[in-house]
């Protein structure tokens, strides 16, 4: 803590209960470690700076995702490429919309004493986008020294606040003019939270790291054994060294170098091919074992039952009699039945010599499907015919009712006057007489 008090950018005010509550997800730690590893292996000189994405609910801030940022030089200061940063931030917001994520801060590498003056311009840029942005400071020295093994994570999260140059003393103000306010950083407590998907990722990374460590130790042991064994002998040329004739000392050096650049897809393909090769080897071993067992049994034992069973151990055969049954293995009927069952299932695997069997099975399946389809079509046709009959019955019923109503109406109109009714009847009789 004494080293931190010597840093002028660290605030002397302690964090209160109303300070921000930080919930850190392991995915950010994986992103930062990957960024540092790639930056170190490529021997890049630019500073390591990245943005933090998450959610804010009141005083609770959740840090969930991170991405690296592009830096530029402006008036001797290293700052963010603002246009590039805004575009990349919008892309992440478009991708992470459920739940929506926003810029919550940034991360960089700092000593254990805290941020330095070169970090202030970058933080001021971030504050223009979020007034409550936090700074996640990662301490690589703690990792190298091994102080964080089994203890606290080698990082510190800060919030920013503005204080006067006199450490908050406003008694020196003259005529109502306040002294110059400078940015300060105050450490915040944080907790690590994780989900099920992140737990799987962290477990996979931990297993890969353990395997890499074990492999490294194994390689060192092999190299040490070779050095011990090679004492007193002529020095050997290192792998890849060119001799006087211009030829490499090892033909496999190029293959070993190329193996370190395999992509994840190539590694999955290699593992799948290795699994298939092991399965084929195991199958070949089992087939050879079954073949050896069947070859050891005479043909007569496989076609007819053994008429001479093997004698018991209590009654050994006479010395002058040679029993051939004792030199042959005993029949294992369950094993023979299993072999016969396996041979009966082989035609289903579509070998070239039994293609017709598979064709007949395919034809039967196709016929069943077509019969089911035909029955469905027939059922639909019957339903449509029934619907048509129902509609025809409704129309005919309505037509019959219309005709009956018109006839009754005519009879009612004709019966209103007796004279007209008699005249109509007479005319009807005269008409029938003419015909």
C-alpha positions as CSV (number, residue, x, y, z in Angstrom):
1,X,0.0,0.0,0.0
2,X,3.0,2.3,0.5
3,X,3.8,2.1,-3.2
4,X,0.3,3.0,-4.1
5,X,0.4,6.1,-1.8
6,X,3.4,7.4,-3.7
7,X,1.4,7.4,-6.9
8,X,0.0,11.0,-7.4
9,X,-2.8,9.6,-9.6
10,X,-4.2,7.5,-6.8
11,X,-6.9,9.2,-4.6
12,X,-6.4,9.3,-0.9
13,X,-10.2,9.1,-0.3
14,X,-11.5,5.7,0.6
15,X,-14.4,4.2,-1.3
16,X,-17.7,4.5,0.4
17,X,-20.7,2.3,0.5
18,X,-22.3,4.2,-2.4
19,X,-19.3,3.4,-4.7
20,X,-19.7,1.2,-7.8
21,X,-20.1,-2.5,-7.4
22,X,-18.1,-4.4,-10.1
23,X,-19.1,-7.9,-11.2
24,X,-16.3,-9.4,-13.4
25,X,-16.8,-12.3,-15.8
26,X,-13.9,-14.7,-16.6
27,X,-14.4,-14.2,-20.3
28,X,-12.7,-10.8,-20.0
29,X,-9.7,-12.4,-18.2
30,X,-9.4,-14.9,-21.1
31,X,-9.5,-12.1,-23.7
32,X,-6.9,-10.1,-21.9
33,X,-4.5,-13.1,-21.5
34,X,-4.9,-14.0,-25.1
35,X,-4.3,-10.4,-26.2
36,X,-1.1,-10.3,-24.0
37,X,0.2,-13.6,-25.4
38,X,-0.3,-12.6,-29.0
39,X,1.2,-9.2,-28.4
40,X,4.3,-10.7,-26.7
41,X,4.9,-13.4,-29.4
42,X,4.7,-10.9,-32.2
43,X,7.1,-8.5,-30.4
44,X,4.7,-5.5,-30.8
45,X,5.7,-2.2,-29.2
46,X,2.3,-0.6,-29.1
47,X,0.5,-0.4,-25.7
48,X,-2.0,-3.0,-24.8
49,X,-5.4,-1.3,-24.6
50,X,-8.9,-2.7,-24.9
51,X,-12.6,-1.8,-24.2
52,X,-14.9,-3.4,-21.7
53,X,-18.5,-4.1,-22.4
54,X,-21.3,-4.8,-20.0
55,X,-24.4,-3.6,-18.3
56,X,-25.1,-1.0,-15.5
57,X,-28.0,-1.2,-13.2
58,X,-27.8,1.7,-10.7
59,X,-24.5,1.3,-8.9
60,X,-24.0,-2.3,-10.1
61,X,-21.7,-2.7,-13.2
62,X,-21.3,-6.1,-14.9
63,X,-18.2,-6.5,-17.1
64,X,-18.9,-9.3,-19.6
65,X,-17.0,-8.8,-22.9
66,X,-13.8,-7.1,-24.1
67,X,-12.1,-6.3,-27.3
68,X,-8.7,-4.8,-28.2
69,X,-8.3,-1.2,-29.5
70,X,-6.2,0.5,-32.1
71,X,-3.9,3.3,-30.9
72,X,-2.5,6.3,-32.7
73,X,0.0,9.0,-31.8
74,X,-1.3,12.6,-31.5
75,X,0.9,15.5,-30.3
76,X,3.3,13.0,-28.6
77,X,0.4,11.2,-26.7
78,X,-0.9,7.7,-27.4
79,X,-4.7,7.9,-27.7
80,X,-7.5,5.8,-29.2
81,X,-8.3,5.9,-32.9
82,X,-11.6,7.5,-32.3
83,X,-13.3,6.7,-35.7
84,X,-12.1,3.1,-35.6
85,X,-13.2,2.7,-31.9
86,X,-16.7,4.1,-32.5
87,X,-17.2,1.8,-35.5
88,X,-16.0,-1.3,-33.6
89,X,-18.1,-0.4,-30.5
90,X,-21.2,-0.1,-32.7
91,X,-20.5,-3.5,-34.2
92,X,-20.3,-5.1,-30.8
93,X,-23.6,-3.4,-29.8
94,X,-25.3,-4.7,-32.9
95,X,-24.2,-8.2,-32.1
96,X,-24.9,-8.2,-28.4
97,X,-28.5,-6.9,-28.3
98,X,-30.0,-9.5,-26.0
99,X,-29.3,-8.4,-23.4
100,X,-28.0,-5.0,-24.7
101,X,-24.4,-4.2,-23.8
102,X,-22.7,-0.8,-23.6
103,X,-19.2,0.6,-23.0
104,X,-18.4,0.2,-19.3
105,X,-14.7,1.0,-19.3
106,X,-11.3,-0.1,-20.6
107,X,-8.3,-2.2,-19.7
108,X,-4.6,-1.9,-20.0
109,X,-1.3,-3.0,-18.4
110,X,0.0,-1.0,-15.4
111,X,2.5,-1.5,-12.6
112,X,1.3,-2.6,-9.2
113,X,1.5,1.0,-8.0
114,X,-1.4,2.0,-10.3
115,X,-2.1,4.0,-13.5
116,X,0.5,6.4,-14.9
117,X,0.3,9.7,-16.7
118,X,0.2,8.2,-20.1
119,X,-3.1,6.5,-19.2
120,X,-4.9,9.7,-18.4
121,X,-5.6,10.9,-22.1
122,X,-7.1,7.5,-22.9
123,X,-9.3,7.5,-19.9
124,X,-10.5,11.0,-20.7
125,X,-11.5,9.8,-24.2
126,X,-13.5,6.9,-22.6
127,X,-15.2,9.3,-20.1
128,X,-16.7,11.2,-23.1
129,X,-18.7,8.1,-23.9
130,X,-19.5,7.0,-20.4
131,X,-19.1,9.3,-17.3
132,X,-18.8,6.3,-15.0
133,X,-16.3,4.3,-17.0
134,X,-13.9,2.1,-15.0
135,X,-10.3,1.1,-15.6
136,X,-9.2,-2.5,-15.3
137,X,-5.4,-2.5,-14.6
138,X,-3.6,-5.8,-15.2
139,X,-0.3,-6.2,-13.4
140,X,2.0,-8.5,-15.4
141,X,4.8,-8.2,-12.9
142,X,2.7,-10.0,-10.3
143,X,2.2,-12.9,-12.7
144,X,5.9,-13.2,-13.4
145,X,6.8,-13.0,-9.7
146,X,4.2,-15.7,-8.9
147,X,2.7,-13.6,-6.2
148,X,-0.8,-14.2,-7.4
149,X,-0.7,-18.0,-7.5
150,X,-3.5,-19.3,-5.3
151,X,-4.3,-15.7,-4.1
152,X,-5.7,-12.5,-5.5
153,X,-6.0,-12.0,-9.2
154,X,-3.2,-9.8,-10.7
155,X,-5.5,-6.9,-11.5
156,X,-7.1,-3.9,-9.9
157,X,-10.3,-2.0,-10.9
158,X,-10.4,1.8,-10.5
159,X,-13.1,4.4,-10.8
160,X,-12.2,8.0,-11.7
161,X,-13.0,11.2,-9.8
162,X,-11.9,14.8,-10.0
163,X,-9.9,16.4,-7.1
164,X,-8.2,19.7,-6.7
165,X,-4.4,20.0,-6.8
166,X,-4.4,20.6,-3.1
167,X,-6.0,17.2,-2.4
168,X,-9.4,18.6,-2.0
169,X,-8.5,21.6,0.1
170,X,-10.7,24.5,-1.1
171,X,-9.6,27.0,1.6
172,X,-7.2,28.5,-1.0
173,X,-10.0,29.6,-3.3
174,X,-9.9,33.3,-4.1
175,X,-12.9,35.4,-5.2
176,X,-15.0,32.3,-5.7
177,X,-12.5,30.8,-8.3
178,X,-11.9,27.1,-7.7
179,X,-8.5,25.5,-8.1
180,X,-7.7,23.3,-11.0
181,X,-9.3,19.9,-10.8
182,X,-7.2,16.9,-11.8
183,X,-8.3,13.3,-12.4
184,X,-7.7,10.7,-9.8
185,X,-8.2,7.0,-9.6
186,X,-9.8,5.1,-6.6
187,X,-9.7,1.4,-6.2
188,X,-13.0,-0.5,-6.3
189,X,-13.8,-3.9,-4.8
190,X,-15.0,-6.5,-7.3
191,X,-16.4,-10.0,-7.4
192,X,-16.1,-12.7,-10.1
193,X,-19.3,-14.1,-11.6
194,X,-19.7,-16.7,-14.2
195,X,-22.3,-18.6,-16.2
196,X,-22.6,-22.2,-17.3
197,X,-21.1,-21.5,-20.8
198,X,-18.2,-19.5,-19.3
199,X,-17.5,-22.3,-16.8
200,X,-17.2,-24.8,-19.7
201,X,-14.8,-22.4,-21.5
202,X,-12.7,-21.8,-18.4
203,X,-12.5,-25.6,-17.8
204,X,-11.4,-26.2,-21.4
205,X,-8.7,-23.5,-21.1
206,X,-7.5,-24.9,-17.8
207,X,-7.2,-28.4,-19.2
208,X,-5.4,-27.2,-22.3
209,X,-3.0,-25.2,-20.1
210,X,-2.3,-28.3,-17.9
211,X,-1.7,-30.4,-20.9
212,X,0.7,-27.8,-22.4
213,X,2.6,-27.6,-19.1
214,X,2.9,-31.4,-18.9
215,X,4.1,-31.6,-22.5
216,X,6.7,-28.9,-21.8
217,X,8.0,-30.8,-18.8
218,X,8.2,-34.0,-20.8
219,X,10.1,-32.3,-23.6
220,X,12.6,-30.8,-21.0
221,X,13.1,-34.3,-19.5
222,X,13.7,-35.8,-22.9
223,X,16.2,-33.1,-23.8
224,X,18.0,-33.4,-20.5
225,X,18.2,-37.2,-20.9
226,X,19.6,-36.8,-24.4
227,X,22.2,-34.3,-23.1
228,X,23.2,-36.7,-20.3
229,X,23.4,-39.6,-22.7
230,X,25.4,-37.7,-25.3
231,X,28.2,-36.7,-22.9
232,X,31.6,-37.8,-24.1
233,X,30.5,-38.2,-27.7
234,X,31.0,-35.9,-30.7
235,X,28.7,-32.9,-30.6
236,X,25.6,-33.4,-32.8
237,X,24.3,-30.8,-35.1
238,X,21.1,-29.1,-34.0
239,X,17.9,-29.7,-35.8
240,X,17.6,-27.6,-38.9
241,X,21.4,-26.8,-39.1
242,X,22.8,-27.0,-42.6
243,X,26.0,-29.0,-43.2
244,X,28.8,-28.4,-45.7
245,X,26.9,-30.1,-48.5
246,X,23.9,-27.7,-48.0
247,X,21.5,-30.4,-46.8
248,X,19.5,-30.1,-43.6
249,X,20.5,-32.4,-40.7
250,X,16.9,-33.5,-40.1
251,X,14.2,-34.0,-42.7
252,X,11.4,-33.7,-40.1
253,X,12.4,-30.3,-38.9
254,X,10.1,-28.5,-41.4
255,X,7.2,-30.8,-40.5
256,X,7.8,-30.1,-36.8
257,X,7.8,-26.4,-37.4
258,X,4.7,-26.5,-39.5
259,X,2.8,-28.5,-36.8
260,X,2.8,-25.5,-34.5
261,X,0.7,-23.5,-37.0
262,X,-2.3,-25.9,-37.2
263,X,-5.7,-24.3,-37.0
264,X,-8.4,-25.6,-34.8
265,X,-10.2,-27.3,-37.8
266,X,-7.0,-29.1,-38.7
267,X,-6.5,-30.3,-35.1
268,X,-10.1,-31.6,-35.0
269,X,-9.6,-33.4,-38.3
270,X,-6.4,-35.0,-37.1
271,X,-8.0,-36.2,-33.8
272,X,-11.0,-37.6,-35.8
273,X,-8.6,-39.5,-38.2
274,X,-6.6,-40.8,-35.2
275,X,-9.8,-42.1,-33.6
276,X,-10.9,-43.8,-36.8
277,X,-7.4,-45.4,-37.2
278,X,-7.5,-46.8,-33.7
279,X,-11.0,-48.2,-34.3
280,X,-9.8,-49.9,-37.5
281,X,-6.8,-51.4,-35.7
282,X,-9.0,-52.7,-32.9
283,X,-11.5,-54.2,-35.5
284,X,-8.6,-55.8,-37.4
285,X,-7.3,-57.3,-34.1
286,X,-10.7,-58.8,-33.2
287,X,-11.2,-60.2,-36.7
288,X,-7.8,-61.9,-36.6
289,X,-8.6,-63.4,-33.2
290,X,-11.9,-64.8,-34.4
291,X,-10.3,-66.2,-37.5
292,X,-7.5,-67.9,-35.5
293,X,-10.2,-69.5,-33.3
294,X,-12.2,-70.8,-36.2
295,X,-9.1,-72.1,-38.0
296,X,-8.1,-74.0,-34.8
297,X,-11.3,-76.0,-34.9
298,X,-11.6,-78.9,-37.4
299,X,-14.3,-78.6,-40.0
300,X,-16.0,-81.8,-38.7
301,X,-16.6,-80.0,-35.4
302,X,-18.4,-77.2,-37.1
303,X,-20.7,-79.4,-39.2
304,X,-21.4,-82.4,-36.9
305,X,-21.4,-82.8,-33.1
306,X,-18.3,-84.3,-31.5
307,X,-19.0,-88.0,-31.1
308,X,-16.1,-88.4,-28.8
309,X,-16.3,-85.9,-26.0
310,X,-13.1,-85.1,-24.1
311,X,-12.4,-87.4,-21.2
312,X,-12.6,-86.1,-17.7
313,X,-9.5,-85.2,-15.7
314,X,-10.1,-88.0,-13.2
315,X,-9.8,-90.7,-15.9
316,X,-6.7,-90.1,-18.0
317,X,-6.6,-92.0,-21.3
318,X,-4.4,-95.1,-21.7
319,X,-0.8,-94.4,-22.7
320,X,-1.1,-96.7,-25.8
321,X,-4.1,-94.8,-27.1
322,X,-3.9,-91.5,-29.0
323,X,-7.0,-89.3,-28.5
324,X,-7.2,-86.6,-31.1
325,X,-10.0,-84.8,-29.3
326,X,-7.6,-83.7,-26.5
327,X,-5.4,-81.8,-29.0
328,X,-8.3,-79.7,-30.3
329,X,-10.0,-76.9,-28.4
330,X,-13.4,-77.3,-26.8
331,X,-16.4,-75.9,-28.7
332,X,-17.8,-72.6,-27.3
333,X,-21.3,-72.7,-28.5
334,X,-22.3,-69.2,-27.3
335,X,-19.3,-67.8,-29.1
336,X,-20.2,-69.6,-32.3
337,X,-23.7,-68.4,-32.1
338,X,-22.5,-64.8,-31.7
339,X,-20.3,-65.2,-34.8
340,X,-23.2,-66.6,-36.8
341,X,-25.4,-63.7,-35.7
342,X,-22.7,-61.2,-36.7
343,X,-22.4,-62.9,-40.2
344,X,-26.1,-62.7,-40.6
345,X,-26.1,-58.9,-40.0
346,X,-23.2,-58.3,-42.5
347,X,-25.5,-58.0,-45.6
348,X,-27.2,-55.0,-44.1
349,X,-23.9,-53.1,-44.3
350,X,-24.2,-53.1,-48.1
351,X,-21.2,-55.0,-49.3
352,X,-20.5,-55.1,-53.0
353,X,-21.4,-58.8,-53.3
354,X,-24.8,-58.4,-51.6
355,X,-26.2,-55.3,-53.2
356,X,-29.4,-57.1,-54.3
357,X,-30.4,-57.8,-50.7
358,X,-30.1,-54.1,-49.9
359,X,-32.0,-53.3,-53.1
360,X,-34.9,-55.6,-52.1
361,X,-35.1,-54.0,-48.6
362,X,-35.1,-50.5,-50.1
363,X,-37.8,-51.5,-52.6
364,X,-40.0,-52.9,-49.8
365,X,-39.6,-49.7,-47.7
366,X,-40.4,-47.6,-50.8
367,X,-43.5,-49.7,-51.5
368,X,-44.7,-49.3,-47.9
369,X,-44.3,-45.5,-48.2
370,X,-46.2,-45.4,-51.5
371,X,-49.1,-47.5,-50.1
372,X,-49.4,-45.2,-47.1
373,X,-49.4,-42.2,-49.4
374,X,-52.1,-43.8,-51.7
375,X,-54.3,-44.6,-48.7
376,X,-54.0,-40.9,-47.6
377,X,-55.0,-39.7,-51.1
378,X,-57.9,-42.1,-51.1
379,X,-59.1,-40.9,-47.7
380,X,-59.0,-37.3,-48.9
381,X,-60.9,-38.2,-52.0
382,X,-63.7,-39.9,-50.0
383,X,-63.9,-36.8,-47.7
384,X,-64.2,-34.5,-50.7
385,X,-66.9,-36.7,-52.3
386,X,-68.8,-36.7,-49.0
387,X,-68.6,-32.9,-48.8
388,X,-69.8,-32.6,-52.4
389,X,-72.9,-34.9,-51.6
390,X,-73.7,-32.8,-48.6
391,X,-73.6,-29.6,-50.5
392,X,-75.8,-31.1,-53.3
393,X,-78.4,-32.3,-50.8
394,X,-78.6,-28.8,-49.3
395,X,-79.1,-27.2,-52.8
396,X,-81.8,-29.7,-53.8
397,X,-83.6,-29.3,-50.5
398,X,-83.7,-25.5,-51.0
399,X,-84.9,-25.8,-54.6
400,X,-87.7,-28.2,-53.6
401,X,-88.9,-25.8,-50.9
402,X,-88.9,-22.9,-53.4
403,X,-91.2,-24.8,-55.8
404,X,-93.7,-25.8,-53.1
405,X,-94.1,-22.3,-51.9
406,X,-94.8,-20.9,-55.4
407,X,-97.7,-23.4,-56.0
408,X,-99.4,-22.6,-52.7
409,X,-99.1,-18.9,-53.5
410,X,-101.0,-19.5,-56.9
411,X,-103.8,-21.5,-55.1
412,X,-104.3,-18.7,-52.6
413,X,-104.7,-16.1,-55.3
414,X,-107.2,-18.2,-57.3
415,X,-109.5,-18.7,-54.4
416,X,-110.3,-15.1,-53.6
417,X,-113.5,-14.9,-55.7
418,X,-116.1,-17.7,-56.3
419,X,-117.0,-16.6,-59.8
420,X,-113.4,-16.7,-60.9
421,X,-113.0,-20.1,-59.4
422,X,-116.1,-21.5,-61.2
423,X,-115.1,-19.9,-64.5
424,X,-111.6,-21.3,-64.2
425,X,-113.1,-24.8,-63.6
426,X,-115.4,-24.5,-66.6
427,X,-112.6,-23.5,-68.9
428,X,-110.6,-26.5,-67.6
429,X,-113.4,-28.9,-68.4
430,X,-113.8,-27.4,-71.9
431,X,-110.1,-27.8,-72.5
432,X,-110.1,-31.4,-71.4
433,X,-113.1,-32.1,-73.7
434,X,-111.2,-30.7,-76.8
435,X,-108.3,-33.0,-76.2
